[in-house]
Amino acid sequence: MTTTGGVISGVRVSHDRASLDDVAAACHADQQEIVARLVKEPCVTEAFALQTCNRFEAYIVTDTPSAGGEVLQGFAPDVADHAVVTMGHEESLRHLLRVTAGLESIVLGEDQIIGQVRESYKSARSIGAIGPMLEEALMKAIHVGERARTETAINEGVVSVGSAAVALADEHRDLDGATALVVGAGEMGTIAAHALADANIETLIVANRSVERAETVAEEVSIPDARAVGLTALPACLPRTDVVVTATGSDGYVLDADLLSGSDETLVVDIAQPRDVSPAVAALDGVSVHDMAALESVTDETRNRRRAAAESVETMVDREFENLLEQYKRKRADEAIAAMYEGAERVKERELQTALARLDAKGLDDDQQAIVESMADALLSQLLAPPTKSLRDAAAKDDWTTINTALQLFSPETAEEPPEFVAKQLESAADD
């Protein structure tokens, strides 16, 4: 039987408590490798990780909260303690729903995060790290994220970090007729490229390690003068560029002081994580650099416009969170009920066969035998109906002691040791 036993524990380093350097220190080059390492821990049955430009989060399923806490303790050793938030079962679930709904983003309600959660889920699932607990949590989170964006106005206006970067650039420089350079052709770079095209720039250059990918982005934007280059062409492109948006996934700096030393009146917005632009660039005359922290001016305006929609999404998250908890409890109760029925079914079948053997000696025909079997099934259903309801009520109240007692009464073979998923809940309750 596949059970939904266990509890979820989480850890996060995100923009609300941590600096961009803290987030960069917590993130890893290979997100899937982190998930694989977590799920290999002896007490971990499921694992999931989410890395974006402004957050690192990991979730695991273990038998007890204490086991989960031990695995995640020190998981971000290079990050200051105040920037690391550990989360218990319910806090992890609620936070995951809020993240996917866009309530925890720098740009309130931004669209990009739901795709990032979906891709991270697929990545973890492809290596067998997703089981019944996280499957239900992530499917619920994605469902809430989709509802938030289709049923409210939370994603109207600036909807992503990429578009916020362009809005910030527009505040500091007239983009009409400008030459813009986007470094990086991933999701954020693509969004920034389209936002720049909508800002009526004259020329767009997309630079990427893979020129083929850069060409795809350049062909998608709606301006005639759009071209693609490799990163090796940056020294030639930068002196002719008015605005630069960097959004690569590089581990090291892509733009340094030497590359930008010949630039004149150039605005650089760095939305990469880790940062693409060396701190030394800020000291250059004629070059102004803005990073993720500078997006607050743009996002605050968007946040104010979306406040009413956010309240509706908060209510939605609260309701779906309660539904998710009830869903877990109902399934766990069903597992207990199934175990009870299995025990009762064995007793019924044994006694039924004994009775039929005795009656058969007196010439019981097929119709009569069917009547006896039907009566046995009816008696079983009627006798187990009240305890079935009681078990569901007990699960709704997290009363796992009652569930274990009922199992012992109706299935004597469990008297010495309760089923594994009930034992987990009893141990979890003791820890709490």
N, C-alpha and C positions, 0 to 999 in steps of 0.2 A: 504494500500500500504506500503510495506517495503522500507524505503528510506535509502540512504547512506548519509544522512545529518549528520552534526556535524563535529567536528575537533578532532584530536588526540593530546594529550599532553603526554610528557614523562619525567621521571627522572632517572638518572643513577649514580651509584657509581662503578667505574671500575678501573682497574689497571693502566690506562693511567694517571689518576689524583689522585688516592687514594692509600693508603697503604693497605696491606693485613688486618691489624687490622680495618681499615675503612670499607673495604668490609664486614668483618665478623660482624661488628656492624650493618651494613645496612641489612644484610640477616636475614631471619626469619626461625624458625624451620619448619613451615608448609607453603610452597609457595601457595598452593591452598587456605588456609585460608586468606592469604593476598589479593588474587584476589577476594574472596567472600566478604571481607570487603570493598574493593574498589567499587565493582559493586553495593553495597547496598547504597552508597552515593546517595542522592536524584537527583543530576544533572548528574550522571554517567550512561551511557547506556551500555558501554562495558569496559572490563578490561583484562589485560594480564600482567604477571610478568615472569621474567627470572632470575634465580639464578644459578650461577656456582661458581667454586672455585675462580674466579677472577672478578666477577661482580654481581651486583644486579641492575635490571632494571624493571620499571613499566610503563605501557602505559594505558591510559584511553581515552574514547571518551565522550565528553561533547558538549553542544550546542555552547559554545563560548570558545575562548582561555583563557579568564579571569577566567571562571568557572573551567577549568582544572587546571590552575595554583593555584587556591585557594585550591583545593583538595590535590594536591601534595606538597604544601608548608609545610615544616616541616615533610615530610614523613620519613626522616632519621635523627631524632633529635640527635642521639648520634654520628653523623659523622661531622667532621669539614666542615665548609661552602665551603672551596676551593675544597673539594673532591666531592661535589654534583653538578651535571650538570643537569639543567632543559632544556627541549627541546620543541620547538613548533611543529606544525603540520608537516611541510615539513622536519625539522631536525629529528624528530622522525622517519619518514618513511625512510629517507636516512640512518640513523644510523642502523635501524633494518635490512636493506638490507646488509649493510657493515658487521654487526656482523655475520649474517648467512653465508655470503660468506667467513668468516675467516679473513677479513681485520682488525678486531679490537682485534684479539686474541694475547696473549703473543707469542704463536707459530703461526706465520703467515700462514694462510691457513689450520690450524688444522681441522681434520675431526669431532672431538667430538662435536663441537658446533652445527652443523646442527641437530644432533640427540637430543641435549638438547632443542633446539628451538621447534622441532617437539613434543617432550614429554610435554613441557610446554604448547604448543597450545592445545594438547589433554586434558590436565588437566583442563585448563580454559574452554574449550568447554564443558566438561562433566558436569560443573555446570551452564551452560547457560550464561557464561560471554562473549562469542565471538559472535559478531553480524556482519552485512555486512561490516562495515569499517575495523575492525581488521581481519576479515576473508580474505578479499582481500589483505591486507597488509602482513599477515603472509604466505598466499599461494604464493604470489609473492616473499617473502624473501626466502622461502624454495626452490622455483624454481630457484632463482638466485644462492643459495648455491649449488644446484645440478649441475647447468651449470658450475659454477666456477671450480668444481672438475672434471668434465668429459671433459671439453673443454680446460682447461689450465693445467699447471704443478704446480699449487700453492700448492698442497698437497704432492709433492714428498719429500722424506727425512723424517725428524722427523715431525710427523703429529699430535701429541697430547701432552698434558702435561705429560701423563703417560710415553710415549716413550722418551720425553725430560728428564724426571727424570732419566731414565736408561742411557741415553747418558751422562748426567752430572756425574752419578756415575762412568761410564766407563772412564771419563776423570781423575778421582781422584784415581781409583783403578782398577787393572787388574781383570776383572770379570771371566776370563777363569778358570773354576774349583772352583769358589766361592760358598758359601752357602748364599742364599738370602731369605729374609723374606718379604712378602707383607702383610701389615696389612690393611684389607678392601677388600671386594670382589665385590665392585660395578663396574661401568663402568671404572673409572680411574684405580682402582686396577687391573682389568682384563687386561687392556691394558699394564700396567706395568709388569704384570706377563708374558705375551706373549713376551714383549720386552726383559725381563731378560732371558727367555728361548732361544731367538735368540742370546743372547750374550754369549752363551756357558757356562753358569753356571753349576755346578754339581748337586746342590740340591736346590729345591725351596719349601718353606713352605708358605702356604697361611693361614693366620689367620683371622677369621671373627666371629662376634657375632653368625651368623647362620652357623654352621659347614656344613650343607647341601649345602649352597651356595658356601662355600670355596671348598668343594669337587668337585663341578661342574667346578670351575675354574682350580683346580689342574688336573682334568682329561682332560681338553682341551689343556693344554700346551704340547709342543713336547719334553719333557725330561722324562727319565724313573723315576728319583728320585724326584717326586713331591708329596707332602702330604698336607692334610688339618687338621687344628686344630682350637679349639675355642680360644677366647681371654684369657681365664683363663690359657692357656698353654704358654703364652708369657714369664713368668719368667724362664721357662725351656728352651725355644727356643733361647732367646736373647744372652746368653753367647756363643752359638755355631754359631752365625750368623756374616757374613762379611759385608753384605749390607742389609739395611732395607729401604723399601719404604712404607710410611704410606699414606692411602687415604680413611679414614673412613668418615662417616657423623656424628660422635659423637659431642655433644655440649661441652664436656670437654676433657681434655688431656687423651690420651690413653697410652702414654709413658711418664713416669716421671723419675727423677734422681734415685729413688730407684730401678726401674726396670732395668735400664741400668748401674747401678753402678758396676756390675760384668763383663761388656763387655770389650773386649780388641781389639783395632784397628777396631772399628765398624763405618761404614759410614751410616748416616741416611739422607734420603731425604724426607722431609715432604711436600706433595702436597695436603694436606687436607684443607678444609675451613669449619669451623674454624680449627685452627691448632691442630694437633694431639700430638705434642711434646712440653712438657713443656720447657720454656726458660732456666730453671735450668740445663737441660741436656747438654747445650753447655759448661758448666763449668767443666764437667767430663773429666779427663785425658783419652786419647785413644778413645774418641767418637767425631766425627765431624758431625755437623748438617748443612744441607742446606735446605732452604725453597724455596717458589715460586720465590722470588726475585733473587735467585742464578741461576735460569734457563736462565737468560738473556744471559749468555755466550754461551749457546747452541743455544738459539733461534736467536741470532744475526747472527750466521753462516748460519742457515737455512733461515733467512730473506734475507740475501745477495743473496743466491742462487735463491730465489723465487721472487726477485725484478721485473724481466721482466714479469713474470707471473702475479704478482700483478698489474702491469700497465694495463694489458689486463682485469683483473677483475674489476679494477676501471672504465674502459670504459664501461664494461658490466653493472656495477651497475648504472652508470650515465644514460645509455640508458633505463634500466628497471625502474629506478626511474621516468623518464619522462613518460614512458608508463603507470606507475601506476597512476600518477597524471591525465593523460588524461583519463584513465579508470574511475576514480572517477568523473571527470567533465562530461564525456559522459553519465554516468548513472544518474547523477543529472539532466542533460539536458533532458534525456529521461523521467524522472519523471515529469518535468515541461511540456514536450510535451504531456505526457499522460493526465495530468490534463487539458490541453487546449483541447485535443481531446474529453475528457469526457464532457466538457461543450458544445462544438460544436455539439457533437453527440446528446445530450439532445434536443438542439434547432432543429436540423435536424429531429429527430424522431417526435417531437411535430408538426412541420409544415407539415411533410410528412403525418402523420395520418389525419391532417385536410384536406389536398389536396385529399387524397385517399377517404375520406368520401364524399367529394363533387363529385368526379368523379364516385364513385360507384353508386350514384343515377342515373347516365346516362348509367349504364350497362357496366362498365369497366370489361373486362375479366382478367383471371389470367396472361396471357402473357403481356397484357398492364400494369397491375399493377407492374409486375417485371421490365418492362422497366422504369417506373417512379421511382421505388426504386433504380435501378441501376444508373439512372441519378443523384439522390440525393447524392448517395455515391461518384460518380465521382466528382461532384461539391465540395463536402466537402474536398476530397483529394487534388484537384487542388488548392482550396482556402487556405488550410493550409500548402501546400508544402513550399512556401517562408518563412512564419514565423517559420516553423520547422527548416529550415536551419539557419535562423537568431538566433534562440534560441540555437542551437548547437554551433554556432560561439561565441555567448555571453558567454556560459558556459566555452568555451576554454579560454576566456579572463577574467574569473572570474567576468563578468559583470552581477551581479545578480539583479541590478536595472532594466536593460532592460528586464530580464526574468519576473520580477514581473509586469512591465508595460504591457508586452504582455499578461500575464495571466489576468490582469484586463480588457484588451480590448476584449479578446476572451471568457472570462468567467466572466461576470459581477458580479456574486455572490461572487467573490474573491476580489472585489474592496476595501472593508473595511479592510479585513485581508488576507494577502497572505498565501499560503500553508506553513505548519510548516517548511519544509526543506528550502524553500526560505527565510523565516523570519530568520532562523538560519544564513544563509549566509550573509544577510543584516546586522544583528547584529554583526557578526564576522568581516565584513568589517569596520564597525563603530569603533569596538574596536581597530583594527589595525591602 
